[in-house]
């Protein structure tokens, strides 16, 4: 490790070669007197997270994904559920995923019986 460090290899490269984490290499280099204390000022910048999908991707499958529910939608959802429509049928009808349908079903009131 010391030789690779003196040759100019960074903690990430040494870590990959040794099957260790970059932080464990930084701490070992510090212990050996070969590097600064790996405190908060020496941590690498956080990774930029990119979403696995876009809203456009979601709406190709579920056209109303993440759109607000209208009061009319709530009434129709409650009525259709009371009529015995399955979650799969409701997903197709409302253009929303299973989680959106089941979550909303827990919030809407069944229609009043005539």
C-alpha positions in Angstrom: 0.0 0.0 0.0 2.8 2.4 1.0 4.7 1.8 -2.2 1.6 2.3 -4.4 0.8 5.5 -2.6 4.4 6.8 -3.1 4.0 5.9 -6.8 1.1 8.3 -6.9 -1.9 5.9 -6.8 -4.9 7.4 -5.2 -7.0 5.8 -2.4 -9.6 4.6 -4.8 -7.1 2.8 -7.1 -5.4 1.2 -4.1 -8.7 0.2 -2.6 -9.8 -1.5 -5.9 -6.5 -3.4 -6.1 -6.7 -4.6 -2.5 -10.4 -5.3 -2.4 -10.9 -2.6 0.3 -12.9 0.6 0.6 -11.3 3.9 -0.3 -11.9 5.1 3.3 -10.2 2.1 4.8 -7.2 2.9 2.6 -7.3 6.5 3.7 -7.3 5.6 7.4 -4.5 3.1 6.9 -2.4 5.7 5.1 -3.1 8.0 8.0 -2.0 5.3 10.5 1.2 4.9 8.5 1.9 8.6 8.5 1.4 8.9 4.8 -1.7 10.9 4.5 -4.0 13.4 6.3 -6.6 12.4 8.8 -9.6 11.2 6.6 -12.1 13.4 8.3 -15.0 15.3 6.8 -12.9 17.6 4.7 -11.3 14.7 2.8 -14.4 12.7 1.9 -15.2 12.6 -1.8 -18.1 14.6 -3.2 -21.4 12.8 -3.0 -22.6 10.8 -6.0 -25.1 12.5 -8.2 -28.2 10.3 -8.2 -30.1 10.0 -11.4 -33.6 8.6 -11.3 -34.1 5.1 -12.8 -37.0 6.5 -14.9 -38.6 9.8 -15.9 -42.1 11.0 -15.6 -42.4 10.6 -19.3 -41.5 6.9 -18.9 -44.1 6.4 -16.2 -46.8 8.1 -18.2 -46.2 5.8 -21.2 -47.5 3.0 -19.0 -49.9 4.9 -16.6 -51.0 8.2 -18.3 -52.2 9.8 -15.1 -49.2 8.9 -13.0 -48.6 11.5 -10.3 -51.4 13.8 -11.4 -53.7 15.1 -8.8 -57.0 13.2 -8.2 -60.1 15.2 -9.1 -63.2 15.0 -6.8 -65.0 13.4 -9.8 -62.3 10.7 -10.0 -62.7 9.9 -6.3 -66.5 9.5 -6.7 -66.1 7.3 -9.8 -63.4 5.2 -8.1 -65.6 4.6 -5.1 -68.5 3.8 -7.3 -66.5 1.4 -9.5 -65.0 -0.3 -6.5 -68.4 -0.8 -5.0 -69.6 -2.3 -8.3 -66.9 -4.9 -7.9 -64.2 -3.7 -10.3 -60.8 -5.3 -9.7 -57.7 -3.3 -9.0 -56.4 -4.3 -12.5 -59.6 -2.9 -14.1 -59.3 0.3 -12.1 -55.7 0.7 -13.1 -56.6 0.6 -16.8 -59.6 2.8 -16.3 -57.9 5.5 -14.3 -54.4 5.3 -16.0 -52.6 4.8 -12.7 -50.5 2.2 -11.1 -51.6 -0.4 -8.5 -50.1 1.6 -5.6 -52.0 4.8 -6.6 -55.3 2.9 -6.9 -55.0 0.9 -3.6 -53.8 4.0 -1.7 -56.7 6.1 -3.0 -59.2 3.4 -2.3 -58.3 3.7 1.3 -59.2 7.4 1.2 -62.4 7.6 -0.7 -65.8 7.0 0.7 -68.1 4.4 -0.8 -71.1 5.9 -2.5 -74.3 6.3 -0.4 -76.8 3.4 -0.8 -80.0 4.5 -2.4 
